[in-house]
Amino acid sequence: MTTPSNPHQVVIVGAGFGGLEATYRLAGAPVRITLIDRRNHHLFQPLLYQVATASLATSEIAWPIRYLLRNRPEVTTLFATVSGVDAASRRVLLEDGGEVNYDTLVLATGARHAYFGHDEWEQWAPGLKTLEDATTVRRRILVAFERAERETDPVRRAARLTFVIIGAGPTGVELAGTIADLARDTLPRDFRNIDTRKARVVLIEAGPRVLAGFPDDLSAYAQASLERLGVEVMLGQPVTECTRDGVVYGGKTLAAKTIIWAAGVRASRAAEWLGAPADRACRLQVEPDLTVPGHPDIFAIGDTVTISAWNGKPVPGIAPAAKQEGRYVAESIKARLRGEKLPPFRYKHAGSLAQIGKRLAVIDFGRIKLRGAIAWWIWGIAHIYFLIGLRNRLAVAMSWLWIHARDQRAARLITQGSSKVTG
Amino acid sequence: MTTPSNPHQVVIVGAGFGGLEATYRLAGAPVRITLIDRRNHHLFQPLLYQVATASLATSEIAWPIRYLLRNRPEVTTLFATVSGVDAASRRVLLEDGGEVNYDTLVLATGARHAYFGHDEWEQWAPGLKTLEDATTVRRRILVAFERAERETDPVRRAARLTFVIIGAGPTGVELAGTIADLARDTLPRDFRNIDTRKARVVLIEAGPRVLAGFPDDLSAYAQASLERLGVEVMLGQPVTECTRDGVVYGGKTLAAKTIIWAAGVRASRAAEWLGAPADRACRLQVEPDLTVPGHPDIFAIGDTVTISAWNGKPVPGIAPAAKQEGRYVAESIKARLRGEKLPPFRYKHAGSLAQIGKRLAVIDFGRIKLRGAIAWWIWGIAHIYFLIGLRNRLAVAMSWLWIHARDQRAARLITQGSSKVTG
């Protein structure tokens, strides 16, 4: 297919699951594409908690964006930070003063964790969205055990060995189960003064159950499984305070030196750039065709939007949803260039998966519900399948094999700070 | 073997090649060991340049020290920073106020890079000693290509695409060759506005030849091989200035935004702790039995000392030398506990190896000298053999296989900073 001399310019902001899928699906279309991301890598976020718990290496779940698109000469990758959108003149503005013209703009700018008006909690309770977040959490977890090993005061030692996870969605459940595995199976023989199996892992959730997006029976199974791993599950308990010494929830104070935030997200600044309507979590409200109201040439997808396109329910903030939206946008752009129009976006839910511990998971396929070891195998195979490239599939499979056969985790590295790091 | 109730206390500072080997070789001796390191991991430094050039992941060349010693209950690993030694009362002092008593002390505290009185150069010309150093250099190299891709001014673009390595010892040669490989083979198809093959890699050396520790003919071969890869080799040219914009050498100014320091090291502060005699690079001068003069209960080994125990020549600062010294110290401690005394330490040089490019290396086994592809295979097999653990051997072998078969480097990650990073 030849590209016209002045082809349609598509600018895609964000190379997460949605933005990358839109780019892939525009292959062969008579367009030129500029893909902008402030990171040089696409990140496989569903496994980020495994970097945070020393199970996987950073490079096993991240790929250079340019490399993924090396065979697409019509795609230009820009390593740049977007500062705004001038919709009147159809320009994306960059922080370094540059700008990029578009005919069609796709905003796929994702979300960060949010602290519900308590941004000061972030320093004590980091969240998990980027590779740096993951290595920060990993450092805190590993340093906590190191400090406990050298602490002689039993009260302070107990606080070092208490790990609090706030929020019992999939990320919180996965973190809690994996930290329990780490303390029970990986670390015990490595320490001389502490019994790492006595570490407390406390999962605190404001709502009435864990994995609220799953059916009741799978939630109950997940909770029972976590408790068998030794995780203390506290439900219906909103956290009212985070400090360097611990958390306050339900009027109780819990001394803990390691707190991880998995409780909420806030969308990117895309709504602000456009002055467009957004919900409490700053998510753009989009039309049924995923365009921004009043801006038919601007699509918005993924975690930065809220869509009711799933039997009236909001589409969940998961990778398959973002990918379906990216694909819809690509098809929609191609249809428009042919002078056609697609029917509204409809989300098809393939299933929900969450790992609990080393060999346990829950899966909700709608009619079929799975739990335990069989669910874990399907979970593992599905995740390896969705990784990019044979090399990473082999590497992750090998890392998991070692964890399961020998309880050895490859990436127990404390980086960005020597023993002098406070924590 | 039973350990006496009040066993001999050995404190080893530094879990590099020397300190770890001493710990290993003391297995079964009637001693208790405290191994202190300010990092939680042992680092395979000979491959650090491969992390800096995106070829290997950090976790492929680093292992948690505790994990390596998990089956040695008489060994306690301390994650702490040493601030001094009180030789009179036989105590090691820690920065956090703690202290550890010893009967025998082994100082294996290594070296950092040194700027010969120009410490202000470090910000523009980072060296390569820790994992963080390596990810910093990796970030600078990758960001340079990203900036060049977006630079429209040809002069500034050329400066972005100029990579200067100062010092042509093994690390400098290996860095130069691998950056040339990266620019020529890995990156070209990923960029749209620049031809990465036109990047300049300039290796500047004050002395008269590259790889000064090797015989003349291997030096000449290494230089010719580098030049075939496109590396510009500048000999007899001391660098007199490093700035954010480039370097000055031999009166000439070279505009370059990426400078890497591989020119010199300075030993740790061990000599200062003891008020003991040291050479210009702060290396302790030790007795023929590797004890510190006037301190028969303190051994010092590895890069923090200078020893003339190789036919009168100084022992080279390489991993096998540190390991031989660690082994000697362990045997010496065991001999003393039996009331015996070992003959002086003698270094046995097994050979010198350096990789040049993707499939080239030089090896000097004394009588036998090898070069080219056969040397590269021996280099690769030797390095995989010396890695710790089957898992890491498999992982590194796989990473190298992918580089060689597909020119794909797994760890092209810009971390610790988004596109806003200056550089």
Interface residues (C-beta under 8 A of the other chain):
Chain A: D37 R38 R39 N40 H41 A57 T58 S59 E60 A62 P64 R66 Y67 L69 R70 N71 P73 T76 T77 L78 F79 A80 T81 E95 D96 G98 L131 E132 T135 L142 V143 E146 E149 R150 R189 D190 F191 R192 N193 G389 R391 N392 L394 A395 M398 W402 Q408 A410 A411 R412 L413 I414 T415 Q416 S418 S419 K420
Chain B: D37 R38 R39 N40 H41 A57 T58 S59 E60 A62 P64 R66 Y67 L69 R70 N71 P73 T76 T77 L78 F79 A80 T81 E95 D96 G98 L131 E132 T135 L142 V143 E146 E149 R150 R189 D190 F191 R192 N193 R391 N392 L394 A395 M398 W402 Q408 A410 A411 R412 L413 I414 T415 Q416 S418 S419 K420
